[in-house]
Amino acid sequence: MKEQVITKLCPIVEINGAKYAALTQQLAGIDRTLLGAEVTSISDCRAEFIDAIDLIASGI
């Protein structure tokens, strides 16, 4: 159960063959210029990010 909650809160995304946990609980608005060059699109993970933000906001 604990592993499911962490995975839901921190979706795993794959970039250039490496897996990363997206730390949505640390999500903040920052200037796009501070992010550096675009490496890939993670738009396919949109639903997982929305679920993670819902978990932060509502606990469900």
C-alpha positions as CSV (number, residue, x, y, z in Angstrom):
1,M,0.0,0.0,0.0
2,K,2.8,2.5,0.9
3,E,4.5,1.9,-2.4
4,Q,1.2,2.7,-4.3
5,V,0.8,6.0,-2.5
6,I,4.3,7.1,-3.3
7,T,4.0,6.1,-6.9
8,K,0.7,8.0,-7.2
9,L,2.3,11.1,-5.6
10,C,5.5,10.8,-7.6
11,P,4.8,9.5,-11.1
12,I,7.7,7.7,-12.7
13,V,8.6,9.2,-16.1
14,E,11.2,7.9,-18.5
15,I,13.5,10.3,-20.3
16,N,16.1,9.0,-22.7
17,G,15.9,5.5,-21.2
18,A,16.4,6.6,-17.6
19,K,13.5,6.5,-15.1
20,Y,12.8,9.5,-12.8
21,A,10.3,10.1,-10.0
22,A,8.5,13.4,-10.5
23,L,8.4,15.1,-7.2
24,T,4.9,16.7,-7.6
25,Q,4.8,17.6,-3.9
26,Q,7.6,20.1,-4.6
27,L,5.7,21.6,-7.6
28,A,6.1,25.4,-7.8
29,G,5.8,28.1,-10.3
30,I,9.2,29.0,-11.7
31,D,10.3,31.0,-14.7
32,R,10.5,28.8,-17.8
33,T,14.0,30.2,-18.6
34,L,15.3,28.5,-15.4
35,L,14.4,25.0,-16.7
36,G,17.0,24.8,-19.4
37,A,16.6,23.2,-22.8
38,E,13.6,20.9,-23.5
39,V,14.7,17.3,-23.5
40,T,11.4,15.5,-24.2
41,S,7.7,15.7,-23.8
42,I,6.0,14.0,-20.9
43,S,2.5,14.9,-22.1
44,D,1.6,11.2,-22.2
45,C,1.9,11.2,-18.4
46,R,-0.7,14.1,-18.0
47,A,-3.3,11.9,-16.2
48,E,-0.7,10.7,-13.7
49,F,0.3,14.3,-12.9
50,I,-3.3,15.4,-12.5
51,D,-3.9,12.4,-10.2
52,A,-0.8,13.4,-8.1
53,I,-1.9,17.0,-7.8
54,D,-5.4,15.8,-6.8
55,L,-3.8,13.6,-4.1
56,I,-1.9,16.7,-2.8
57,A,-4.9,18.9,-2.8
58,S,-7.6,16.5,-1.6
59,G,-5.8,13.5,-0.1
60,I,-7.7,11.1,-2.4
